[in-house]
């Protein structure tokens, strides 16, 4: 594929990703589903267009999602985790890759929600954590880890389909 074709494909998929991120405010639970769908689109961009276009795509979608999406938490999740398809091959090559992925995800989520709560002061997040209690917060963290590993498997299988 020529460079112009790669850029055109990246642009069309970036527009689709921004639309998907903007849908996050309309559908319950889409706060986490929309960033996952965008990561799948980014995996396609990475496989078909290469790393340089994929990084440009990620930054463009992140900025536009933060500006245009009504669901700022979902846009922040994509900003903090959306580059995972690009670093996944590097993590897969590491010894103990499962542990590295677990550490990566939990560190990123800890920093993300720490920033959302302390710097931005998103009141809904603070109230939802207070309502859940410690046990439900632990269950939510476990479900987040499970979802992350299912996304990891999905990205691996998708890579095989795109080649």
Beta strands, then each sheet from edge to edge (+ up, - down):
end
